Amino acid sequence: MNPPAPRVVIPSTTKRDALVAIIAGLLVLVFVGYGIMQMSRPVVGNKLTGVVVGKVFTPQKEQIIDFSGRKITSTREIDGEYVLKVRVEKENRVYEVPVEKPMYESKKEGDEMTFLRPESEQR
C-alpha cells in the first residue's frame, strides 16, 4: 500500500483580502461613529423661544395606561389638558404648546419658554 500523499495547506485568505476586510470594517465603524455624532448634536433650527401670553386648561379627566408588549407598565390619571400659548416674535405667531402639569403651574404670563417646533412644521 502506498502511504497517503501529505496534505498541502493553502492559505484561505491572502494579505490583500485581509487588507480589504480591515478597510471595509474601518469604513463601517467611521460611518456609525459619524451617525452617532450627528444624532447627539443639539437641535438648532427646530427650537423656538417665546413669551407665554396665555394659559389654557381644559378639564377632561383621563386615565393614561402605558404598556410594553402585552404588559401594563403604569397607569395614571390626568385632570385634563394643559396648554401654554407662547408668542414667538421671530415667527410673528402664537403657538399652543401642550405641557405637563408641573410646567403649567411653574410658568406665568410674561415668562420666557423654549420648545420644539411642531412636527408638521419641522425643517
N, C-alpha and C positions, 0 to 999 in steps of 0.2 A: 504494500500500500504506500501511496505517496502521501507525505505529510501535507496538510493544507498550506496554501500559499499565505505568507504573512500579510496581515491587513495593512492597507495603505490608508493613512489618515489624511483626509483632505480638509483643510480649514473651511468651515461653512461660511465665514464672513471674511471679507477682505478688509484691509485698512480703509479703503475708500468707502465701503458700506458702513463701517463703524463711524467714520467721519460724517457721512451724510446723516446718519441717525442722530448723532450728537448735535449737529447743527439744527436739524428739524426739531429736536427736543428743546433746544435753547430758544428757537423762534416761538414755539408754543408757550414756553414759560414767559418770555417777554410780552407776548400778546395778552396773556392772562394778567400779568402784572400791570400792564397799561390799562386794561379794563377795570381792575380794582382801583387804580389811582383816579380814573375818570369818575367812577361811582362815588368815591369818597370826597370829591370836591364839593364845596358848599354851593347851594343853588343860588345863581346870580340873577338871572333875568325873570324868574318867576316869583320873587319875593316882593311884596308891596308893603309900604308903610304909610299909615294914615292916622287920622284923628277920629276917635269914637264920637259920633254925633247922636247916637240913639241906642237904646236897649229895648229889645222886644222879647217878652216871654209869652209863649203860647202854651197854656196848660193842657196837657193831654197825657194822662198817666199811662205809662207803658211798662211792660216787663221785657227786658232785653236778655236773651239767652245766648250765650256763647258756647259753641260746641266745636269739637275737633273730631272729625270722623263720625263715629256713632256715639261718642261720649259727650255729655254735657259738662263743660268745664266750669261755667259760672252762670249765675243769674243775678240780675239787679233790676231795681225799679227806678225809673226816672220820672220826675214830676211833669216834664214837658220839654219843649224845645227852647233853648236859649240862643238868641241871635243878637249879635252886636252889629250896628250899622256903622261902617267905617268910611269916612270920606278921604279919598286919595286925590290930592291936588294935581299931581303929575298926570293922572289919567282923567282928571276932571269928572269924577264919578263916585257914587256911593255904593259900596259893596255890602251885602248882607253876609256876615261871617258866622256860621254856626259854631258854638263853643260849648265846653263843659261848664257845669255849674260853678266850680271854684273860679274859673277865669271870668265868668259873667259877673260874679259878685265882687271880684277884685278890681275890675275896670269901672271907671266913672266917665261921664261925658267930658270930653276935652283931653283924656289920656291918649297917648300915642300907642299904636298897636301895629305889629308886623305880622303878616300872614302870607300864606301861599296863594298865588293867583288861582282861580277856579280851573279845574282840569280842562274844561271845554275851551278855555282861553290861553292855555299854556303855550309858550313859544319854544 
